[in-house]
Amino acid sequence: MVPMNLLKGGVACYVETGAWSKKAIKEAKKFGEVKVVASSADKNFSYIPDCSDLDIPDNADYVYICENETIHGLTYHKLPNTKGHVLVSDQSSMFLSRPCNVSDYGLIWGGVQKNVGPAGMSIVIIREDLIREDLDDKLPVYLSYNTHADADSLYNTPNCWAIYCCGKVFKYLLKNGGLAAMNQRNEEKAKVLYDFLDQSKFFTGAVVKEDRSLMNVPFVTPSKEQDAEVVAASKTAGFDNLKGHKSVGGLRASIYNAMPKEGVEALVDFLAKYEKEHA
Ligand SMILES: Cc1ncc(COP(=O)(O)O)c(C=O)c1O
């Protein structure tokens, strides 16, 4: 929906940092001119490229980032300098994990299924002046942000169950110190795992220190075979979904808001024991 609504004959600029920004680039190309203004494809998406002085054309309609690359485990700890152009961010896998200054963005979007509620619903926060009424008549009405803004997000029959669950999570967050407290919790939690990986001689984190995600932690052993052996042993020990995404392999621990610190500590205990016994 982003290019359908925000491309106005100019250029759509994208920062390519992993699987989800790559997908967004591919889709945007269906709707107009796309420029990849920075990429970390050269090192298998293990870092966030320098975005302090991007070559953004004057006629750029927006600059798009995937702020947390779920599969590759990268996060922006500093937003790109868009040189006055609209910043669009896919926050699907980090939404509500830390405080966010919404006015830094033109548009934030995300699926709610990681940190907020059940799959099947998404959130969009859009600056009012970016909501357009002059879109192509052929654009299905549902795919215009204006439709949803005009109808107070009730254009279609709402996903009441998902909205109800999200409401519960919002209340939980407010009661527990809000996003600042959640961020602190997430930092403490991720540190447990990253500290372990940093000292391990068997497991290696896949991302440079400065750009590591607090939500998704990809790591590898010295070989694919050993990756598979650890995944199998982790299942036997009662841990689910440690296998890295099929497109990148290795292992990945997703430690979203709902994962308690004790869960990460239990994982580290398992990995440390595995290393001691097998490495
Ligand atoms: C960063 C990011 N963007 C987009 C998506 C796509 O979300 P959905 O599966 O709800 O279409 C995902 C899903 O994991 C994601 O992690």
The ligand as a Gaussian input file, in Angstrom:
#p B3LYP/6-31G(d) Opt

LIG

0 1
 C        9.448000      -6.863000       9.252000
 C        8.271000      -7.582000       8.691000
 N        7.539000      -6.971000       7.741000
 C        6.473000      -7.569000       7.210000
 C        6.068000      -8.813000       7.613000
 C        4.873000      -9.439000       6.967000
 O        3.864000      -9.613000       7.869000
 P        2.622000     -10.536000       7.491000
 O        3.107000     -11.939000       7.574000
 O        1.611000     -10.203000       8.537000
 O        2.213000     -10.167000       6.120000
 C        6.785000      -9.494000       8.590000
 C        6.379000     -10.837000       9.033000
 O        7.044000     -11.501000       9.776000
 C        7.913000      -8.858000       9.138000
 O        8.642000      -9.469000      10.082000

